C-alpha cells in the first residue's frame, strides 16, 4: 500500500458502535463516502488531493472496511438506516456543517443524508449517480450478488476474485457477452487482491448497502436535495446512460452538472476545482474534536484503536479498564491481534490490555521493509509506543513469534517488562528447523489467476489438522472437533492474506531466532502456557497484579 499522509482513527458512538475513518489536512471539512463493498481505501487518492486545502474525513460505511455493522445487524437494511449513524458520527467529531462527496453507494447515501439533514450539508457532490427503472435493475442485477458464504473447499474465495477481476472486463460484471465487454486495462494481481481484501472483510454481507444503493438511484429522490449540489458526468464511466437519464429528466437549479474527460485524474481535478471555487472561500476551517483516546470508552470489550508511533500507526485491540500492570499481547507470524481474542477475553476488565498488530500484520501498515524484518526490528517498533503511552511496567503475553518479539522487547525496555508469558513457540532441532524453513511458508503473493487464494486456504485448513501443517502423516494429526469449520478457517485465511508477501519473511525470521537459548540468558521471569488450556491458564495472570499500571497508576 502506498504511503499516505492521512491518519486512521476510530470513533465510538454512544451505542458502543465503532466507526473507522481516515483524516488529514486543514481547512473546511469534506466527508468522502466510498462505493460498496469497498472502504475508505477507495477514497485515498481523492482524499490526499483534497487534504492540501481541506480537512478531509474518509469514512468506512457501517459494516464495511473496519467499521462495525449497523446496530442489530439487519439482514435487509435500507440506505436510510445509515443516516442516523452518519449524523451521530458527525456529532462525535464536532462537525456541524460539511461538504459531502459520495461515489456510487456513497453518492446515494449522500443525497439521502442531504435531504434528511439539510442543515448539516453545505454542499452535496454526487459521483457515479444516475437513474434506472426498477424493471431494468431487476434484469441487470440477476446473478449480480452470488453467494459467498464460506465453503469447506474455499471456493468462495475464487468467487470473490472473479467478481473483483470481472469488474474490469464486463459491465455489469456477471454478463459475459460481447455487448457488455469493457475496453479498459485489467488491474494488476496486487491491485485486484487489495480490493478483494475489502470484500473479505465484510464477507457474505457484502450486499447489505450495495444492493439497495442501485434501487436508490432515482430521479425523484435525488431531485429532493435542496442544498447546493453537483452531479459528475465522467466520460470514463462504463455506462453513462444512467447519468444521462438523470440529466435528461431535469434537476433543480441548485444542481450543477460537472463534466470530466475519461481519465481518473480529470475526474478528480474537476471535483477539486469546484470545491476550491464554491466551498473553500465560503466555509471556515475546522479542527476535528474527537480522535482516538487512550482510555477505554466501553468497559466490557476490546476496542480497536490506531496508536501513533514515530513513523506511522499501529492497529491494536485495547481495554484499559482493569487494575494492575498492563498486559501487552503480541500475536504469531500467521495472524494479528484478532487471533488472540479467545486468550484475552477472560482478562477484559481484570487487567489493562494492549494487543497490537505488528507492522505489516492485520491492519497495521508496513513500517518495516521485508528485507529488514527481523524479530529484533519488530520489537524495536514497539518501544516508542510504550514510551508514548507512558507505560512504566508491563507484562508480555506472546504467541509463537509474538513470544520471541516479546523476549526481545524485554531486553530493550530497560526493566519495564516484568514477566513473559509464552504459548505456541515451536521447539525444533536443527534438522527439523531446516525442514520447516523449506516447507512452512510457500509464497502467497497475488497471482493473476487467483491461485494464491487456494494455496492460502489449503495452508490454513491443514494448520487445523496437522502439526506442522505440511506433514500429513498420521503421526502429525491434530484431533479436534469442528477443526475445519469453514467460517473459522475463512477468518484465519483473511488474516493470512493481509500479511501476504511478508509471511515467508516473518516465518524465516521466527525460525532463525533461538528462543530457548536467549530466554535462558535473559533475566525475565517466564511461564509457558499450554495452547489447549488457554483461558484457564491465562487466568493465572490475574493473580500477578502489580501496583503499577497504565501511565503509572494503580
Backbone torsions as a table, in degrees:
resi	resn	phi	psi	omega
1	UNK	NA	136.0	-176.8
2	UNK	-70.8	154.4	178.8
3	UNK	-60.5	151.9	179.0
4	UNK	-141.2	145.7	176.7
5	UNK	-87.2	-9.8	179.6
6	UNK	-77.3	143.0	176.1
7	UNK	-99.0	150.6	-180.0
8	UNK	-102.8	141.7	-177.5
9	UNK	-145.9	162.4	166.3
10	UNK	-117.6	145.5	167.1
11	UNK	-117.2	137.8	177.9
12	UNK	-103.5	117.8	-179.1
13	UNK	-76.1	165.3	-179.6
14	UNK	-55.5	-28.1	179.7
15	UNK	-83.6	4.3	179.7
16	UNK	90.8	-7.6	179.8
17	UNK	-70.0	135.3	178.2
18	UNK	-103.3	132.0	175.4
19	UNK	-116.8	135.6	179.7
20	UNK	-98.8	139.2	176.8
21	UNK	-148.3	160.2	174.4
22	UNK	-112.5	142.6	-173.6
23	UNK	-143.8	142.1	177.4
24	UNK	-171.9	168.6	176.6
25	UNK	87.2	-178.7	179.5
26	UNK	-141.7	142.7	178.9
27	UNK	130.3	-166.5	178.5
28	UNK	-59.2	146.7	-173.5
29	UNK	-80.7	134.8	174.9
30	UNK	-125.9	123.3	178.7
31	UNK	-98.8	127.2	178.8
32	UNK	-105.6	128.5	178.7
33	UNK	-117.7	129.4	-169.1
34	UNK	-93.0	165.8	169.9
35	UNK	-70.0	160.3	171.9
36	UNK	-106.0	151.6	7.7
37	UNK	-95.2	36.8	-179.5
38	UNK	-86.5	-164.5	-175.2
39	UNK	-140.3	-171.7	178.3
40	UNK	-63.9	-12.2	172.8
41	UNK	-57.1	-38.4	177.2
42	UNK	-58.0	-35.5	-173.6
43	UNK	-81.0	-8.0	-172.3
44	UNK	-56.6	-47.8	-178.8
45	UNK	-58.1	-44.4	178.3
46	UNK	-67.2	-40.0	-179.1
47	UNK	-63.4	-44.0	178.7
48	UNK	-61.1	-41.0	-179.2
49	UNK	-64.2	-46.9	-175.9
50	UNK	-74.1	-24.1	-174.9
51	UNK	-66.5	-8.9	176.9
52	UNK	-71.3	-25.3	-177.4
53	UNK	-128.8	-11.9	-173.8
54	UNK	-130.1	159.3	165.7
55	UNK	-83.5	115.1	-173.6
56	UNK	-105.8	131.2	175.0
57	UNK	-122.8	114.8	178.3
58	UNK	-107.8	110.8	-172.6
59	UNK	-95.7	144.2	164.4
60	UNK	-85.3	118.5	176.3
61	UNK	-54.4	140.3	179.0
62	UNK	-48.7	129.8	-179.5
63	UNK	92.2	-9.7	-178.8
64	UNK	-118.9	159.1	-177.7
65	UNK	58.3	-124.0	-178.8
66	UNK	-108.8	8.3	179.7
67	UNK	-84.5	142.2	174.7
68	UNK	-62.3	153.0	177.5
69	UNK	-69.6	173.7	176.6
70	UNK	-57.2	148.9	176.3
71	UNK	-54.4	133.6	-178.2
72	UNK	81.6	-10.4	177.7
73	UNK	46.5	59.9	-176.2
74	UNK	-60.6	145.3	-176.6
75	UNK	-74.0	-31.3	-179.7
76	UNK	-132.9	71.6	-178.6
77	UNK	-71.2	158.1	170.1
78	UNK	-106.8	159.2	-177.6
79	UNK	-63.6	-27.4	177.9
80	UNK	-63.9	-21.9	178.7
81	UNK	-66.4	-20.8	-178.1
82	UNK	-85.0	-14.7	-172.7
83	UNK	-67.7	-47.3	179.0
84	UNK	-61.0	-34.2	178.5
85	UNK	-66.5	-40.5	177.8
86	UNK	-63.8	-40.0	176.8
87	UNK	-62.6	-45.5	179.0
88	UNK	-61.7	-37.6	178.3
89	UNK	-60.8	-47.6	178.8
90	UNK	-63.4	-38.3	178.0
91	UNK	-60.7	-45.0	-178.6
92	UNK	-63.7	-32.7	178.6
93	UNK	-85.0	-5.1	179.7
94	UNK	74.4	28.0	-178.0
95	UNK	-102.1	116.0	-178.4
96	UNK	-90.3	-33.6	-178.5
97	UNK	-145.3	135.3	-173.9
98	UNK	-141.8	165.9	162.8
99	UNK	-97.1	135.5	177.5
100	UNK	-112.3	128.1	171.8
101	UNK	-115.2	115.2	-178.0
102	UNK	-119.0	141.8	179.4
103	UNK	-119.3	125.6	178.1
104	UNK	57.2	-117.0	177.4
105	UNK	-54.3	-40.2	178.4
106	UNK	-60.3	-35.5	178.1
107	UNK	-67.0	-39.3	-179.3
108	UNK	-69.8	-38.9	175.3
109	UNK	-64.4	-39.7	-179.1
110	UNK	-61.9	-45.4	-177.7
111	UNK	-68.9	-35.1	176.6
112	UNK	-67.4	-39.3	-179.6
113	UNK	-68.2	-40.9	-180.0
114	UNK	-63.2	-33.3	176.8
115	UNK	-73.4	-42.6	-175.6
116	UNK	-75.6	-33.6	-176.2
117	UNK	-132.0	63.3	-175.8
118	UNK	-60.9	-27.3	-179.5
119	UNK	-69.5	-14.9	-178.6
120	UNK	-97.7	-5.1	-172.9
121	UNK	-121.4	112.5	176.6
122	UNK	-81.3	-29.7	-178.4
123	UNK	-155.1	133.7	179.7
124	UNK	-118.5	116.7	-176.3
125	UNK	-112.6	118.4	-175.8
126	UNK	-107.3	122.0	178.0
127	UNK	-123.3	138.3	-174.4
128	UNK	57.0	51.1	175.2
129	UNK	-121.3	158.8	-179.4
130	UNK	-176.9	-157.3	179.8
131	UNK	-138.4	132.1	170.4
132	UNK	-138.4	144.5	176.3
133	UNK	-75.1	150.5	-177.2
134	UNK	-58.2	-39.3	-178.7
135	UNK	-63.1	-40.1	177.8
136	UNK	-67.0	-38.8	178.6
137	UNK	-65.0	-40.9	179.4
138	UNK	-57.3	-41.5	178.7
139	UNK	-70.2	-43.8	-177.1
140	UNK	-65.3	-35.6	-172.7
141	UNK	-93.3	2.8	175.2
142	UNK	-60.0	122.8	-178.9
143	UNK	68.4	14.5	-178.7
144	UNK	-74.0	-29.4	-175.1
145	UNK	-116.7	81.2	-178.7
146	UNK	-70.5	160.0	178.3
147	UNK	-73.0	121.5	177.9
148	UNK	-119.0	26.6	172.5
149	UNK	-57.6	132.2	-178.1
150	UNK	-52.3	134.2	-179.5
151	UNK	-115.6	153.8	-177.9
152	UNK	-56.4	-34.6	-177.7
153	UNK	-89.0	-0.8	179.4
154	UNK	76.7	7.7	-175.8
155	UNK	-62.6	-22.6	178.5
156	UNK	-62.5	-27.2	178.3
157	UNK	-64.3	-40.3	178.3
158	UNK	-70.4	-29.0	173.7
159	UNK	-64.0	-45.3	175.0
160	UNK	-56.2	-49.0	-176.7
161	UNK	-60.9	-42.5	-179.9
162	UNK	-62.8	-42.0	178.5
163	UNK	-60.2	-50.9	-174.8
164	UNK	-66.0	-44.4	-179.9
165	UNK	-65.7	-40.3	-174.9
166	UNK	-72.0	-14.4	174.7
167	UNK	-61.3	-21.6	177.8
168	UNK	-98.4	-0.5	-177.8
169	UNK	-108.2	-39.3	-175.0
170	UNK	-139.2	156.7	173.4
171	UNK	-138.9	113.6	-4.9
172	UNK	-67.8	162.9	-166.9
173	UNK	-61.5	-29.0	-172.3
174	UNK	-86.3	-9.5	176.7
175	UNK	-81.5	138.7	-174.3
176	UNK	-122.3	9.5	179.6
177	UNK	-86.4	165.2	-174.9
178	UNK	-61.3	-32.2	-177.8
179	UNK	-63.5	-23.6	-177.2
180	UNK	-106.0	6.1	-178.7
181	UNK	-73.2	139.0	178.6
182	UNK	-97.5	149.2	177.4
183	UNK	-108.2	64.0	178.2
184	UNK	-133.9	163.5	-179.8
185	UNK	-72.2	141.3	173.1
186	UNK	-78.0	130.8	179.4
187	UNK	-60.5	163.0	177.6
188	UNK	-68.2	159.8	176.2
189	UNK	-55.8	-35.8	179.8
190	UNK	-65.3	-39.6	179.8
191	UNK	-70.1	-40.4	177.0
192	UNK	-62.9	-43.0	-178.8
193	UNK	-62.0	-44.7	-178.7
194	UNK	-60.9	-42.0	178.3
195	UNK	-68.2	-38.2	-178.5
196	UNK	-63.7	-30.4	178.7
197	UNK	-59.0	-33.6	175.6
198	UNK	-66.5	-36.3	175.3
199	UNK	-63.1	-41.6	-178.2
200	UNK	-69.9	-33.3	179.5
201	UNK	-62.0	-38.7	-178.6
202	UNK	-89.3	-23.9	173.9
203	UNK	68.6	-143.5	-172.2
204	UNK	-76.3	3.2	174.4
205	UNK	-102.0	22.4	-174.6
206	UNK	-63.1	-23.3	-176.6
207	UNK	-89.7	3.6	-172.9
208	UNK	-54.0	-52.5	176.3
209	UNK	-96.4	-21.8	-175.3
210	UNK	-62.7	-52.0	-177.1
211	UNK	-65.0	-52.6	-178.0
212	UNK	-63.7	-21.9	179.4
213	UNK	-61.9	-38.5	178.8
214	UNK	-60.2	-41.4	-175.5
215	UNK	-83.6	-5.5	176.7
216	UNK	-95.6	-8.6	177.6
217	UNK	-78.6	78.8	-174.4
218	UNK	-129.3	141.1	179.3
219	UNK	-59.7	-42.3	-175.8
220	UNK	-67.8	-26.2	176.9
221	UNK	-80.9	-47.4	-177.1
222	UNK	-64.9	-37.7	-177.6
223	UNK	-71.3	-8.2	175.7
224	UNK	-74.8	-18.4	-176.1
225	UNK	-64.6	125.9	-176.7
226	UNK	-107.3	-13.1	178.9
227	UNK	-78.3	162.3	173.5
228	UNK	-53.2	132.4	-172.8
229	UNK	-145.4	157.3	175.5
230	UNK	-130.2	153.7	173.1
231	UNK	-127.6	124.5	-178.7
232	UNK	-88.2	127.2	169.5
233	UNK	-110.3	98.5	-174.3
234	UNK	-103.1	123.0	-175.6
235	UNK	-66.8	-15.9	179.0
236	UNK	-83.0	-5.6	179.3
237	UNK	-69.1	129.0	-176.9
238	UNK	-54.8	-40.1	-178.4
239	UNK	-126.5	103.3	-179.4
240	UNK	-88.2	-4.8	-173.8
241	UNK	-60.6	-37.5	-177.5
242	UNK	-71.6	-33.2	175.4
243	UNK	-67.9	-46.5	-179.7
244	UNK	-63.3	-34.5	177.7
245	UNK	-63.7	-40.5	178.9
246	UNK	-65.5	-42.3	179.4
247	UNK	-65.9	-42.6	-178.7
248	UNK	-61.4	-37.6	-179.2
249	UNK	-70.8	-17.8	176.6
250	UNK	93.4	137.2	178.1
251	UNK	-124.2	154.6	-179.5
252	UNK	-59.0	164.6	-176.1
253	UNK	-67.1	-16.1	178.1
254	UNK	-76.3	-5.3	179.0
255	UNK	-94.9	141.2	171.5
256	UNK	-118.2	128.9	177.1
257	UNK	-86.6	121.4	177.2
258	UNK	-99.0	137.6	-179.7
259	UNK	-116.9	131.7	178.7
260	UNK	-135.6	148.7	177.2
261	UNK	-68.8	-171.1	-169.6
262	UNK	-77.4	-15.3	-176.2
263	UNK	-85.4	153.4	176.7
264	UNK	-63.8	-36.3	-179.9
265	UNK	-61.1	-42.2	178.5
266	UNK	-63.2	-41.2	179.5
267	UNK	-60.8	-46.3	179.9
268	UNK	-66.4	-41.0	-177.0
269	UNK	-63.3	-43.8	-178.8
270	UNK	-62.9	-43.2	177.6
271	UNK	-64.0	-43.0	180.0
272	UNK	-62.6	-44.8	-178.9
273	UNK	-60.8	-38.3	178.9
274	UNK	-65.6	-42.7	178.2
275	UNK	-62.0	-41.7	-179.6
276	UNK	-63.7	-38.1	-175.7
277	UNK	-82.9	-33.1	-168.9
278	UNK	-116.1	-6.8	-176.7
279	UNK	-126.3	-42.7	-175.8
280	UNK	-58.9	-42.0	-174.2
281	UNK	-80.5	-10.0	-173.9
282	UNK	-111.8	-7.2	-172.0
283	UNK	-127.0	139.3	-178.6
284	UNK	-75.6	154.5	175.1
285	UNK	-69.9	158.3	179.2
286	UNK	-131.8	163.7	171.2
287	UNK	-123.9	121.9	-179.0
288	UNK	-63.6	127.4	-172.2
289	UNK	-90.8	-17.9	-175.0
290	UNK	-119.8	106.0	173.0
291	UNK	-112.8	172.9	-178.2
292	UNK	-63.3	119.5	-179.3
293	UNK	-85.1	171.9	-178.9
294	UNK	-99.0	7.8	178.8
295	UNK	-119.5	155.2	-179.1
296	UNK	-74.3	131.1	177.1
297	UNK	-95.4	-19.1	175.5
298	UNK	-125.4	124.0	-169.2
299	UNK	-79.7	-24.0	-167.2
300	UNK	-107.6	17.4	178.5
301	UNK	-152.3	164.6	173.1
302	UNK	-78.8	121.7	176.5
303	UNK	-93.1	151.8	175.4
304	UNK	-94.8	137.3	179.0
305	UNK	-143.7	156.7	167.2
306	UNK	-105.1	125.3	-176.9
307	UNK	-111.9	136.5	-172.9
308	UNK	-79.1	137.7	167.3
309	UNK	-127.9	164.6	-171.6
310	UNK	-53.8	-36.4	-176.2
311	UNK	-108.5	19.7	178.6
312	UNK	160.3	-142.1	-179.8
313	UNK	-139.3	149.0	171.9
314	UNK	-114.9	136.5	176.4
315	UNK	-83.3	144.5	-177.2
316	UNK	-150.3	159.4	169.0
317	UNK	-113.1	124.6	-170.2
318	UNK	-136.1	154.4	165.9
319	UNK	-153.3	116.0	-174.1
320	UNK	-99.7	9.7	-167.1
321	UNK	-78.9	-17.6	-176.3
322	UNK	-82.2	164.9	178.2
323	UNK	-87.4	171.5	172.2
324	UNK	85.1	-167.6	-178.1
325	UNK	-66.8	149.2	174.7
326	UNK	-68.1	138.2	168.2
327	UNK	-96.6	114.7	175.3
328	UNK	-97.0	113.8	-174.2
329	UNK	-105.6	135.4	-176.3
330	UNK	-130.4	127.2	-173.0
331	UNK	-81.9	176.7	-179.9
332	UNK	-86.8	-177.0	-171.8
333	UNK	-75.2	-13.8	-175.4
334	UNK	-111.7	11.0	-176.0
335	UNK	-146.6	-148.3	-179.1
336	UNK	-151.1	-171.4	178.6
337	UNK	-61.3	-22.5	177.5
338	UNK	-60.4	-31.1	-178.2
339	UNK	-71.5	-11.6	-178.5
340	UNK	-98.5	7.5	-174.4
341	UNK	-55.8	-48.0	-177.0
342	UNK	-67.8	-31.2	177.7
343	UNK	-68.0	-40.6	-168.3
344	UNK	-92.0	-20.1	-177.0
345	UNK	-53.2	-42.5	-179.9
346	UNK	-64.2	-15.9	-176.5
347	UNK	-94.4	-10.0	-177.2
348	UNK	-60.5	125.4	-177.8
349	UNK	83.8	-10.6	-179.2
350	UNK	-100.6	-34.2	178.3
351	UNK	-142.3	148.3	171.5
352	UNK	-64.8	136.8	-174.5
353	UNK	-129.3	133.4	169.3
354	UNK	-131.4	111.1	177.6
355	UNK	-112.4	110.5	-172.8
356	UNK	-95.8	153.4	162.8
357	UNK	-89.6	118.5	178.0
358	UNK	-60.1	156.3	-179.8
359	UNK	-54.3	126.8	-179.7
360	UNK	88.9	-3.9	-179.5
361	UNK	-113.7	153.3	178.1
362	UNK	55.8	-122.6	-178.8
363	UNK	-107.3	8.7	174.9
364	UNK	-82.5	143.8	-178.5
365	UNK	-76.0	164.0	179.4
366	UNK	-77.6	95.2	179.3
367	UNK	-92.6	-7.2	178.8
368	UNK	-128.2	134.8	176.3
369	UNK	-71.9	154.1	177.8
370	UNK	-52.9	-39.6	-176.6
371	UNK	-61.8	-33.5	-174.8
372	UNK	-104.7	9.8	-179.9
373	UNK	-78.5	119.1	174.9
374	UNK	-139.3	169.8	174.5
375	UNK	-59.4	-40.6	-178.3
376	UNK	-66.1	-42.4	-178.3
377	UNK	-69.3	-32.4	175.7
378	UNK	-65.7	-44.1	179.1
379	UNK	-62.8	-38.3	-178.6
380	UNK	-63.6	-27.5	179.3
381	UNK	-70.6	-20.8	-175.7
382	UNK	-86.0	-27.1	-177.3
383	UNK	-55.1	-49.4	179.5
384	UNK	-61.3	-30.1	177.9
385	UNK	-66.6	-45.3	178.0
386	UNK	-61.1	-41.4	179.5
387	UNK	-63.6	-46.1	-176.1
388	UNK	-66.3	-31.4	178.3
389	UNK	-85.0	-2.1	178.3
390	UNK	56.4	44.0	177.9
391	UNK	-83.7	116.6	-175.5
392	UNK	-86.1	-35.6	176.1
393	UNK	-143.0	147.8	179.5
394	UNK	-156.1	161.2	170.9
395	UNK	-114.0	155.4	-174.9
396	UNK	-116.9	131.9	166.4
397	UNK	-114.6	119.8	-178.7
398	UNK	-124.9	132.0	176.4
399	UNK	-103.1	126.5	176.5
400	UNK	52.6	-118.2	-179.9
401	UNK	-58.3	-31.0	179.6
402	UNK	-61.0	-31.8	176.6
403	UNK	-66.8	-36.8	178.6
404	UNK	-67.4	-44.4	176.1
405	UNK	-61.3	-39.5	178.7
406	UNK	-62.6	-40.0	178.8
407	UNK	-64.3	-44.2	176.6
408	UNK	-63.8	-38.5	178.6
409	UNK	-61.6	-39.4	178.7
410	UNK	-61.0	-36.3	179.7
411	UNK	-71.6	-29.6	-176.1
412	UNK	-89.0	-13.9	-168.5
413	UNK	-97.6	12.8	169.2
414	UNK	54.2	50.6	173.2
415	UNK	83.9	-1.3	-180.0
416	UNK	-76.4	-29.3	177.1
417	UNK	-77.7	119.3	-172.7
418	UNK	-101.8	-18.1	-176.7
419	UNK	-161.7	147.4	176.9
420	UNK	-123.5	123.6	173.2
421	UNK	-109.4	126.8	-177.9
422	UNK	-124.5	153.2	175.7
423	UNK	-151.0	144.7	171.8
424	UNK	75.1	13.4	179.4
425	UNK	-76.8	120.8	-178.8
426	UNK	-69.6	139.4	174.8
427	UNK	-107.1	109.9	-169.8
428	UNK	-126.2	136.8	169.0
429	UNK	-81.3	174.8	-173.6
430	UNK	-60.9	-41.0	-177.9
431	UNK	-66.7	-43.1	179.5
432	UNK	-67.7	-38.1	178.4
433	UNK	-59.3	-42.1	179.1
434	UNK	-64.1	-39.8	178.5
435	UNK	-63.0	-41.8	177.7
436	UNK	-65.4	-42.3	180.0
437	UNK	-57.7	-36.2	-175.2
438	UNK	-82.3	-23.6	-169.2
439	UNK	-124.7	-17.6	-166.8
440	UNK	-74.0	-35.4	-169.8
441	UNK	-130.0	74.3	172.7
442	UNK	-66.1	161.6	-176.8
443	UNK	-63.9	135.9	170.0
444	UNK	-121.4	27.0	173.7
445	UNK	-60.1	143.2	-179.9
446	UNK	-55.9	133.2	177.9
447	UNK	-118.8	150.9	-170.2
448	UNK	-58.8	-30.5	-177.0
449	UNK	-92.4	1.1	-179.6
450	UNK	78.5	6.9	-175.4
451	UNK	-67.3	-19.3	176.5
452	UNK	-62.6	-25.5	178.3
453	UNK	-68.4	-39.8	177.4
454	UNK	-64.8	-40.8	178.3
455	UNK	-60.8	-48.1	-178.3
456	UNK	-62.7	-42.4	179.6
457	UNK	-62.1	-45.0	-178.1
458	UNK	-64.1	-38.2	179.0
459	UNK	-63.1	-52.3	-176.5
460	UNK	-65.6	-39.4	177.1
461	UNK	-57.8	-48.5	-176.3
462	UNK	-74.3	-18.3	172.3
463	UNK	-62.9	-25.4	179.2
464	UNK	-85.6	-12.6	-172.4
465	UNK	-111.3	-28.8	-175.5
466	UNK	-138.7	152.7	173.6
467	UNK	-135.4	115.1	-5.7
468	UNK	-70.5	164.6	-170.3
469	UNK	-62.8	-28.2	-174.8
470	UNK	-85.0	-5.6	177.9
471	UNK	-98.7	103.5	-173.5
472	UNK	-101.9	22.4	175.3
473	UNK	-77.8	161.6	-177.8
474	UNK	-61.7	-29.2	-179.2
475	UNK	-68.5	-15.3	-178.0
476	UNK	-102.2	6.4	-175.5
477	UNK	-65.4	136.7	169.0
478	UNK	-104.5	124.5	178.6
479	UNK	-95.2	128.4	178.4
480	UNK	-167.7	148.2	177.7
481	UNK	-76.9	146.0	177.8
482	UNK	50.2	39.7	-174.4
483	UNK	-62.6	-34.7	-177.8
484	UNK	-118.8	43.9	171.1
485	UNK	-56.4	124.7	-170.0
486	UNK	-61.5	-39.7	-178.8
487	UNK	-67.0	-39.4	178.6
488	UNK	-65.9	-44.9	178.7
489	UNK	-63.3	-40.0	-179.3
490	UNK	-58.7	-43.0	179.1
491	UNK	-62.1	-41.8	-179.6
492	UNK	-70.1	-36.6	177.3
493	UNK	-64.4	-41.4	178.5
494	UNK	-59.7	-42.4	177.8
495	UNK	-63.4	-40.8	179.6
496	UNK	-65.8	-40.3	-179.3
497	UNK	-68.1	-27.6	174.3
498	UNK	-65.2	-36.1	179.2
499	UNK	-71.5	-41.1	173.5
500	UNK	57.3	-128.0	-174.7
501	UNK	-66.1	-13.7	177.6
502	UNK	-75.2	-19.5	-171.9
503	UNK	-61.5	-50.3	178.4
504	UNK	-58.3	-35.9	178.5
505	UNK	-65.2	-42.5	-179.9
506	UNK	-65.2	-42.3	178.4
507	UNK	-64.0	-41.0	178.0
508	UNK	-62.4	-41.6	178.1
509	UNK	-63.2	-40.8	179.1
510	UNK	-64.0	-44.5	-176.6
511	UNK	-73.2	-17.9	178.6
512	UNK	-88.4	-8.0	-174.8
513	UNK	-94.1	125.2	-177.7
514	UNK	-90.2	81.4	-172.6
515	UNK	-61.6	-51.0	-176.1
516	UNK	-60.6	-41.6	-179.3
517	UNK	-64.6	-45.2	-178.0
518	UNK	-72.8	-33.0	176.9
519	UNK	-64.1	-41.1	179.5
520	UNK	-62.9	-31.5	-178.4
521	UNK	-84.4	-12.0	-178.2
522	UNK	-88.9	169.6	-179.7
523	UNK	-109.3	4.9	-175.7
524	UNK	-79.5	131.7	174.8
525	UNK	-60.5	148.1	-170.1
526	UNK	-148.2	142.8	172.3
527	UNK	-135.1	135.4	174.3
528	UNK	-93.4	128.5	-179.3
529	UNK	-102.1	128.1	175.4
530	UNK	-63.5	132.8	-176.6
531	UNK	-62.5	-35.8	-174.5
532	UNK	-82.7	2.2	177.0
533	UNK	-128.9	38.7	-168.8
534	UNK	-55.8	-54.3	-173.9
535	UNK	-67.1	-40.5	179.8
536	UNK	-62.2	-49.4	-176.4
537	UNK	-70.4	-33.7	-177.4
538	UNK	-68.3	-21.4	177.5
539	UNK	-63.9	-17.8	175.7
540	UNK	-60.6	-27.2	178.0
541	UNK	-58.9	-33.9	-175.4
542	UNK	-64.0	-26.0	179.6
543	UNK	-83.0	-4.4	-177.3
544	UNK	-106.0	25.9	-179.6
545	UNK	-60.7	137.2	-179.6
546	UNK	-112.9	172.7	-178.2
547	UNK	-79.5	-15.2	-177.1
548	UNK	-107.2	130.2	-179.2
549	UNK	-128.3	-151.0	-177.3
550	UNK	-61.1	128.9	177.5
551	UNK	65.4	19.1	175.4
552	UNK	82.4	14.7	180.0
553	UNK	-111.6	156.8	-179.4
554	UNK	-93.8	NA	NA
